Amino acid sequence: NQPQPAFPFFTYVNYPLRHRPAEYVEGEGWYQGGHRLRRVKPYKHLIWPRDGKRGSTWGRMKDIIQGKGPDIHVALSADKTDYMWNRPRRARWSRHTNLDDRGPDAALKYEFPWARREDTMKCYDFRTRKYCRPNRYMWTDAVWPDEPNDEFVYPYAMRDIRGEWIQ
């Protein structure tokens, strides 16, 4: 007779417990679960958000040539698999944080040293797909159909400057 192996006690749960990724505290260092992490080599990730209009590789290259689409951002993380946690939210990269009531995200305020930020008042306009000063005709968000969506002139839904959705 072999002894029965001792398994740990498991129970059914709605959501599994996951440890939060390490977060950077400016001037202090990296912390995870209330403990300071030592000897952390931060990973830098280039994040290119999608605004929904052109999601394919060729469509995004076309955006670069035409000067349209959202900016590319840098995300820093203590682990190379945590880039999704540290990427900026849609309201952050489009600079419409006044319409997002979820509080700050985990993304750091890091920009490329060579990035030109002449006008900090510019926000992303989902209608023209460029950064411009807020105006009453701009869309602050848009929900486009799935790819390929080149034949669609208008999205399924858009949000105006006051934050009201139009569908």
Buried (B, 14 or more C-beta within 10 A) or exposed (E): EEEEEEEEEEEEEEEEEEEEBBBBEEEEEBBBEEEEBEEBEBBEBEBBBBBBBBBEEEBBEEBEEEEBBBBEBBBBBBBEEBBEBBBBBBBBBBBBBEBBEEEEBBBBEEEEEEEEEEEEEBBBBBBEBBBBEBEEEBBBBBEBEEEEBEEEEEBEEBBBBEEEEEE
